[in-house]
Amino acid sequence: MGAEVREQELAGLRWLVLSGERSAVFRTLGDTTRADIRAVQDALPERAALRARTADGPGRARAERLLRRTENHWPVQLAELRELAAGADVPFHDLLLANLRGDLGTADGTGCTDLGWRRTRSRVAHNEDGAPALAGRLMLLTLRIDGEAPVTVQWYPGFLPANTFTATGHGLVWGINHLQATTPADAPGRHFVARALQQARTLDEALHHLTTHPTAGGFAYTLGEAATGRVVVVESVAGRTAAHEVGPRAPLQWHTNHLRRLPAVLDAPGIAPATGEAFATGDATEAARSLGQYEESVARGAVLDRLDVPEEEPGADWFLDVLTGAPLPHGVHRTAAGTDPLMTLCTAVADLTEDRITVRGTDGRTATLPLPAYARGELV
């Protein structure tokens, strides 16, 4: 059985829609985006350090344990990554390391900002921040796998489609932010847990999934449900989770790349700098990452903490202005200027009350679609 591919465009972003049997879909996806997958992998600054870190000794043993945990708990999702690698004709081990880099104790940078809003209306908004080399590579991807609800994600070629902004055919949306675990848990990889989350039918089912399936590394999720308007922020890192529901008393909640509810010791900066040389030689601690990256996340959080909460229900333009209006120290938009290594590649604002989504690409082009149509991969 084969897979059908349809290509389209939204807000300046390439949009692929794949339909069919699971294995065929991922193998076809790999084949269709072979050049992009190789380019993204070649641009990963952590690539050489990851290979060196896991080549032998404790690093290799940790990677092997992580692979076993992932294979035991999430074999379907791991098989998807294998098919993606096969279709792209790239080594599976390279894609695996890239997808596990946040679960191995190695630095994964900072990036992405989420906003959750619920008063009389509900919204979830997300900035996807990445390296400038990924501009033009980040795309929208819709998976219409036989027997499953459709799902649309912002996708980095070569990665399991799970670690960015997601909208599903069950009426759920969420944004994801990287959290650096100081000491990763002996648990499966976070990308695989996040990918399995995409078939949750309700927000309660999604929360149960996250609180009962620990991950080695960490993500913060800002989730919303169109049917009820509920919005919940979940921190999941190193086997621990904490959930907070957004409500009228504090209708605006934000998350960047540091913990706000779980103990800070789980993600506090390590002593050693997160340099490729340190990881390659094994001199860095398991928590190692640069203090500057942590401080950058805290600085974005401070900007959002100073926001005046609108008295009236804000529209999509308000969220777009907050997320793309200015860089630090006045905003959270990433521009890769000066010492900032990242740029905002895509911004999404999901209106759960009106069931609509607004997407803004890197060049500022903006488009709005019905949220169900977006999740199905349909332009209307």
Secondary structure, DSSP 8 states (H G I E B T S, - for coil): --EEEEEEEETTEEEEEEEE-HHHHHHHHHHHTHHHHHHHHHH-TTHHHHHHHTSSHHHHHHHHHHHHHHHHH-HHHHHHHHHHHHHHT--HHHHHHHHHGGGTTS------EEEEEESSSEEEEEEEEE-GGGTTT-EEEEEEETTS--EEEEE-TTS-TTSSEEEETTSEEEEEEEE--SS--SS--HHHHHHHHTT-SSHHHHHHHHHHS--SSEEEEEEEETTT--EEEEEEETTEEEEEE-BTTB-EEEE-SS-SSS-GGGT---SS---HHHHHHT-S-TT---HHHHHHHHHHHHHHHT----SS---HHHHHHHHHS--TTT----B--TT---EEEEEEEEETTTTEEEEEETTS-EEEEEHHHHHHT---
